[in-house]
Amino acid sequence: MSAGEVLVVGGGSAAHRFAERLHHHGHRGGVTVLGAEPAAPYHRVLLTSVLDGTLPPAALDLPALPDGVRMRTGTTAVRIDRARRLVHADDGSAHPYDTLVLATGARPALPRIPGLPRPGTSDAVTALRTLADAARVLRAAPDARRTVVLGGGLLGVEAAAALTRAGHEVALVHRGPHPLHRHLDAAAGRLLAGRLAGLGVEVHCGRQAAAYCAGKLTLDDGAVLAADTLLLCTGAVPDTALARRAGLAVGTGVLVDGRLRTGDPHIHAIGDCAEHPDAAAGHLEPAWEQAESLARQLTGAAPREAGYRGTRRVTRLRVPGIDLVRLGGSGSGAGAGAARGPAKWSPSPTRRAAGTPGSPCTGSASPTRCCWACPGPSPP
C-alpha cells in the first residue's frame, strides 16, 4: 500500500506524531508538513511550565522530524482544491497531495464580555494557546501585580498555579461550582479548591465575568477584581475553517469515520480538529493514538479492516504538589456534562511538571514517559 505524496496541514503534536510514525512504519514517499506558527512543533501542554520558569521555551521543542520530511513553518493553508488535489497557502505557494491529513488543532473559545479587547491586541488580555501567548504574559509580568485567570478547567487551574509559583497575585474565576467541575465530583472539587487556596490562589467559583475595563474585571455578583493581566482559559473549539471552505462535512469538528477518513477518501483528519464518535477533543492521548492508527493504515502496517476505536480518557492535572489523575469520562466532545469515573487524588509535594527542569521533552522518541506531557512510549 502506498499513500503517495502526503501533505499534513498543522504543526502541532498530532501532525508531528503522524509524520514520525508514518516514517517509522515504512512510508518512503514525500511528506510535507505545513505549520502556521513560526516555531517548529512543540509540546503545547507544557506551556504553563514556561509561565512559572520551570522550563525555557526551547525545552518544549519536539524532536526533529525524520530526514525527508519537509517542515514549513509560518505557512497557513487557506484553500483546498479537491479536484486538483492542491492546498494553497497564504504565501502564494501550492502544495500537491495524494493523501491530505488535516491536523489543524483548535483555537481558543473566547467569551463575550462587554469591554473585552480582542486577544492579541494587548499584552494585558490574552488567551493561552501558543508560545506567543505565553511570551505575551511574560512581557506583561514585570508591570502586572495582579493576574485574573478566567476559566477553571485544566488549563486555567494549571495556569493559575504556575503564575502563583512565579510570584503573581492570582485570582481564578470559574462559572462551575468548583474547579474542574466536569472532571471531579463535589468532594474532590472542594479538595482541589482548598489546595489551590493553600498555594495562594484566590478562588471564585459559581461566578461569571460581567464586564471588563482596563485593569478591572467585574463579576456577575458585582465584585470588582483588579486585573493587570487577564488570562482567558475558557476552552477551545476545533479549527474547522479550512475543511468547511472545502465542502467537507463538519459538526463540532471535521467528521471522520473509524479509519479517520472524511467524506473525501483522499482527506483524513486527526487530533483536536477531528470529530470521531469515540474520541474526546482537547486531549493529547487521542491525538497520538489517531496519528499512530492512521500511519499504520496508510502504510499497510495494520489490517485493512482495522481502524481507530477510541482512546481511554486519562485526565492529569500538571500542578506540582497536587497529584491528580482521573480515568474515564462521559461524552466525547467539549459539551460533555459532568464527568463520571474513578479519580485518584494524591497531594504529593514532590511531583514535578517535567522530568528534569530545563531539559527538553523527548516526545515520541522516548522509550518511556519522560514528562507529564507524554502519553508514553511509542508502539513498535
C-alpha positions in Angstrom: 0.0 0.0 0.0 1.3 3.5 -0.8 -0.1 6.8 0.4 1.8 8.6 -2.3 2.6 12.2 -1.6 1.4 13.0 1.9 0.6 16.6 2.9 -0.1 17.4 6.6 -1.8 20.7 7.4 -1.0 21.6 11.0 2.2 22.0 13.0 1.2 20.7 16.4 1.8 17.4 18.3 -0.7 15.4 16.3 1.0 16.4 13.0 4.5 15.8 14.4 3.5 12.4 15.7 1.8 11.4 12.5 4.8 12.3 10.3 7.2 10.5 12.7 5.1 7.3 12.8 4.5 7.4 9.0 8.3 7.2 8.5 8.6 4.6 11.2 6.1 2.3 9.5 7.9 2.4 6.2 6.4 5.2 4.1 9.1 6.3 1.6 7.1 8.8 -0.4 7.2 12.5 0.1 5.8 14.1 3.3 5.3 17.8 3.7 4.0 19.5 6.9 2.6 23.0 6.8 2.6 24.7 10.2 1.0 28.1 10.7 3.1 29.1 13.7 6.7 30.4 13.2 8.0 27.8 15.7 8.7 24.2 14.9 6.3 21.7 16.6 6.4 21.8 20.4 4.6 20.4 23.4 1.6 22.7 23.9 0.5 21.1 27.1 3.7 22.3 28.8 3.1 26.0 28.2 2.3 26.6 31.9 5.9 25.4 32.7 7.1 28.3 30.7 4.9 30.7 32.7 6.5 29.7 36.0 10.0 29.4 34.6 10.3 25.6 35.2 11.2 25.2 31.5 12.6 27.6 28.9 10.6 27.8 25.7 13.2 25.8 23.8 12.7 22.8 26.1 9.2 22.4 24.7 10.5 21.6 21.3 9.6 18.1 19.9 12.4 16.0 18.4 13.5 16.8 14.8 11.3 15.1 12.2 12.9 12.2 10.2 15.1 13.1 7.2 13.0 13.6 4.1 10.0 15.2 5.9 9.7 18.8 4.7 8.6 21.1 7.5 7.4 24.5 6.5 6.7 26.8 9.5 4.9 30.1 9.3 2.8 28.8 6.4 -1.0 28.9 6.7 -3.2 26.8 4.4 -6.1 28.9 3.1 -7.8 26.7 0.5 -8.1 23.1 -0.6 -8.6 22.4 -4.3 -10.1 18.9 -4.0 -10.5 18.4 -7.8 -6.8 19.1 -8.5 -5.6 17.8 -5.0 -3.8 21.0 -4.2 -3.6 23.0 -1.0 -3.0 26.8 -1.4 -1.1 28.7 1.3 -1.1 32.3 2.4 2.3 32.9 0.9 1.0 32.0 -2.6 2.5 28.5 -2.7 0.5 25.5 -3.8 1.2 22.0 -2.4 0.1 18.8 -4.2 -1.1 15.7 -2.4 -2.2 12.2 -2.9 -3.2 12.0 0.7 -4.1 15.0 2.8 -4.2 14.9 6.6 -5.8 17.8 8.4 -4.3 18.3 11.9 -5.3 22.0 12.3 -6.0 21.6 16.0 -8.2 24.0 17.9 -8.5 27.7 18.6 -9.4 29.5 21.9 -13.1 29.8 22.6 -13.3 33.4 23.6 -16.1 34.7 25.9 -18.3 37.7 25.1 -17.6 40.2 27.8 -18.5 43.9 27.4 -15.4 46.0 27.1 -13.1 43.0 26.4 -10.4 43.8 23.8 -9.6 41.2 21.2 -6.8 39.0 22.5 -3.5 39.7 20.7 -4.1 43.4 20.6 -2.9 44.0 24.2 -0.5 42.2 26.4 -3.0 42.8 29.3 -5.6 40.4 27.8 -4.6 37.1 26.2 -5.6 33.5 25.7 -3.1 30.8 26.4 -2.8 28.5 23.3 0.7 29.2 21.8 4.2 30.1 22.8 3.5 33.6 21.5 0.6 33.8 24.1 3.0 32.7 26.9 5.5 35.3 25.8 2.8 37.9 25.9 2.1 37.0 29.5 5.8 37.1 30.4 6.2 40.5 28.8 3.4 41.9 30.9 4.7 40.2 34.1 7.1 43.0 35.3 4.2 45.5 35.5 1.5 43.1 36.5 0.9 42.9 40.2 -2.4 41.1 39.9 -3.5 38.4 37.4 -7.0 37.1 36.9 -7.4 33.7 35.2 -10.9 33.2 33.7 -11.8 29.6 33.5 -11.2 26.8 36.0 -10.7 23.8 33.6 -7.4 22.0 33.4 -5.6 24.8 31.6 -7.0 27.5 33.9 -6.0 25.6 37.1 -2.5 24.8 35.8 -2.0 28.4 34.7 -3.2 29.9 38.0 -0.9 27.7 40.0 2.0 28.4 37.6 1.6 32.2 37.9 1.3 31.9 41.7 4.6 30.0 41.8 6.1 32.7 39.6 5.2 35.3 42.3 1.9 36.8 40.9 -1.1 37.6 42.9 -3.7 35.4 41.2 -7.5 35.1 41.2 -9.2 32.2 39.5 -12.7 32.8 38.3 -14.8 29.8 37.3 -18.5 29.6 36.5 -18.8 26.0 37.8 -19.4 25.0 41.4 -15.7 24.1 41.8 -12.6 23.9 39.6 -12.6 21.0 37.1 -16.3 20.5 37.7 -16.6 18.4 34.5 -14.0 16.0 35.8 -14.4 15.9 39.6 -17.4 15.4 41.9 -18.2 17.9 44.7 -16.0 16.3 47.3 -12.9 16.1 45.1 -13.7 19.6 43.8 -13.7 21.0 47.3 -10.3 19.4 48.0 -8.8 20.9 44.8 -10.2 24.4 45.6 -8.7 24.1 49.1 -5.3 23.1 47.8 -5.3 26.0 45.3 -6.2 28.4 48.1 -3.3 26.9 50.1 -1.0 27.7 47.2 -2.1 31.3 47.3 -4.7 31.3 44.6 -7.9 33.3 45.3 -10.7 31.1 44.0 -14.1 32.5 42.9 -16.4 29.7 41.8 -20.0 29.9 40.6 -19.2 33.3 39.1 -19.0 34.7 35.6 -17.4 37.8 34.2 -19.9 40.6 33.6 -17.7 43.4 32.2 -14.1 44.4 31.7 -12.3 47.7 31.6 -8.6 48.3 31.7 -7.2 46.8 34.8 -10.5 45.6 36.2 -12.9 42.6 35.8 -16.4 42.9 37.2 -18.1 39.7 38.1 -21.9 38.9 37.9 -22.3 39.4 41.7 -20.9 43.0 41.4 -17.5 42.2 42.8 -14.6 44.0 41.1 -11.2 42.3 40.7 -8.0 44.1 39.9 -6.7 42.6 36.7 -3.4 43.9 35.5 -3.4 40.8 33.3 -6.5 38.8 32.3 -5.7 35.3 31.1 -8.5 33.7 29.2 -8.6 29.9 29.7 -12.2 29.5 28.6 -11.9 26.4 26.4 -11.1 25.7 22.8 -13.1 24.9 19.6 -11.9 22.7 16.7 -10.4 24.7 13.9 -12.6 23.6 11.0 -12.5 26.7 8.8 -10.3 25.1 6.1 -12.3 21.9 6.0 -15.6 23.9 5.9 -14.4 26.0 3.0 -13.5 22.8 1.1 -17.0 21.5 1.5 -16.2 18.7 3.9 -18.8 17.6 6.5 -18.3 19.5 9.8 -20.1 19.1 13.1 -18.3 20.3 16.1 -15.1 19.1 14.4 -14.3 17.6 11.0 -16.4 14.5 10.8 -14.4 11.3 10.3 -15.1 7.6 10.3 -13.4 4.7 12.0 -10.5 4.9 9.6 -10.2 8.7 10.2 -11.5 9.5 6.7 -13.6 12.5 5.8 -16.2 12.3 3.1 -13.4 12.7 0.6 -11.4 9.4 0.5 -8.1 11.4 -0.1 -8.6 13.5 3.0 -8.2 12.4 6.7 -8.4 14.4 9.9 -6.8 13.7 13.3 -6.3 15.5 16.6 -8.3 18.3 18.1 -9.9 19.3 14.7 -11.4 15.9 14.1 -14.8 14.7 15.4 -14.7 10.9 16.0 -17.6 9.3 17.9 -15.2 7.6 20.4 -12.6 10.3 21.0 -12.5 13.4 23.2 -11.1 16.5 21.7 -8.6 18.6 23.6 -6.5 15.7 24.9 -3.1 14.6 23.8 -3.6 10.8 24.1 -6.4 10.5 21.4 -4.4 12.7 19.0 -1.3 10.5 19.4 -3.3 7.3 19.0 -5.1 8.6 16.0 -1.8 9.6 14.4 -0.4 6.1 15.1 -3.6 4.4 13.7 -3.6 6.5 10.5 0.1 5.9 9.9 -0.4 2.2 10.2 -3.4 2.2 7.9 -1.7 4.3 5.2 1.5 2.1 5.1 -0.3 -1.2 5.3 1.1 -2.0 8.8 -2.4 -2.5 10.1 -5.1 -4.9 8.6 -7.4 -3.1 6.2 -10.4 -3.6 8.4 -8.5 -2.1 11.4 -9.3 1.4 12.4 -9.2 3.8 15.3 -11.6 2.6 18.0 -11.2 5.4 20.6 -8.9 6.1 23.5 -9.4 5.6 27.2 -9.5 9.1 28.6 -6.9 9.9 31.2 -7.0 13.4 32.7 -3.9 14.5 34.5 -3.5 17.8 36.4 0.0 19.2 35.9 0.5 21.1 39.2 3.5 20.4 41.4 2.3 19.3 44.8 -1.1 18.2 43.6 -1.1 14.7 42.1 -4.5 14.3 40.5 -5.4 11.7 37.8 -8.8 10.8 36.6 -9.7 7.8 34.4 -12.6 7.7 32.1 -15.4 10.2 31.4 -18.8 10.8 29.9 -19.2 12.1 26.4 -16.5 12.8 23.8 -16.9 16.5 22.9 -16.4 19.8 24.6 -20.0 19.9 25.6 -20.0 16.8 27.7 -21.6 17.1 31.0 -20.3 16.3 34.5 -17.8 13.5 34.3 -18.2 10.1 35.8 -15.4 7.6 36.6 -12.7 6.8 39.1 -10.3 9.6 40.2 -7.0 9.2 42.0 -6.1 12.1 44.4 -2.7 12.2 46.0 -1.5 15.6 47.1 2.2 14.8 46.7 4.7 17.6 47.3 7.4 16.1 45.1 5.8 15.7 41.7 7.3 18.0 39.1 5.9 19.4 35.9 8.6 17.7 33.8 11.2 15.1 34.1 14.1 17.4 34.7 13.7 21.2 34.8 15.4 22.8 31.8 15.6 19.5 29.8 13.8 19.1 26.5 10.9 16.7 26.2 11.8 13.8 24.1 8.3 13.2 23.0 7.6 10.3 20.7 11.3 9.4 20.5 11.3 8.4 24.2 11.1 4.7 25.1 9.5 5.8 28.4 7.3 8.6 29.6 9.7 11.5 30.0 7.3 14.1 31.4 3.7 14.8 32.1 3.1 15.8 28.5 3.9 12.3 27.1 1.2 9.7 26.8 4.0 7.1 26.9 6.3 5.1 24.7 5.8 4.6 21.0 4.4 1.2 20.0 6.6 -1.0 17.7 
